Amino acid sequence: MQYALSPASLNILTRLSRERTLYAFDFDGTLSPIVEHPALAGMRVRTRKLLDNLAELCPCAIVSGRARADLLDRLSGVRIGHVIGNHGAEPATPSQNPHHRVARWKSALALEINSLPGVWVEDKGMSLAVHYRQAPEKAEAHRRILAAARNLERVKVFGGKLVVNLAPDDAPDKGEALVAERDRLGCDWVLYVGDDENDEDAFALDGNIVPVRIGQSQTSHARYYLRSQAEIDQLLELLVLNATGRANDIRKPVPA
């Protein structure tokens, strides 16, 4: 993986500013720091301002595991019109609405995992997130959650940071949602920034995509990385400066 803020990466970032590029971002762990409870998540003031500036200049999208209504609340005041929730599944057409299926999963899981200390289920309407960050025995909680999920029908199970996600097996993933948004907006390139296992569908896309991961990983499909979530502000600032033709005004980042 190549450090996204190194001098060697500046050429590709500059090229993106000269093309019709869609800039897309995950929310938790990417635009917002990871917190103990998802309800506490939010962007720093500087991140919010930079994202708003970029969205004013270029096509931008948020592609998150959160419910879309939740995202819209947290993005209030940021001029982003393209917000995709539930890991790519939302918004959906009425025929694709899986609420009843998800409700059945939630009831079935309750019988299996309600007794696990520190484990709780976040119902996002079109998907579930089973959190075990507060579990005293995290490995055992993870094993029990996966065992319970194997008994559910028509479910796609994938991980995250101390969370197990459950989504409909026929719902679009983040990669498919990103391709649809790119084509709808008539963009030739995509820069996507994420931080987790549930971003790999987007990182692995073929074609003109620049995938950036928060944190290095030897198993990720992402070709670029930021050292920490705090560096998202530096990347956003550079993208804004490139979009306004003022990239030379910023001090060059320190090489990895």
ABEGO torsion letter per residue (X at the ends): XBBAABAAAAAAAAAAAABBBBBBBBABGAABBBBABAAABBBBAAAAAAAAAAAAABBBBBBBABBAAAAAAAABGBBBABBBBGGGAOBBBAAABAAAAAAAAAAAAAAAAAABBGBBBBBAGABBBBBAAABABAAAAAAAAAAAAAABBGBBBBBBBGBBBBBBAABBBAAAAAAAAAAAAGBABBBBBBABAAAAAAAABBEBBBBBBBEBBAABABABBBABAAAAAAAAAAAAAAAAGAAAABBBBBBX
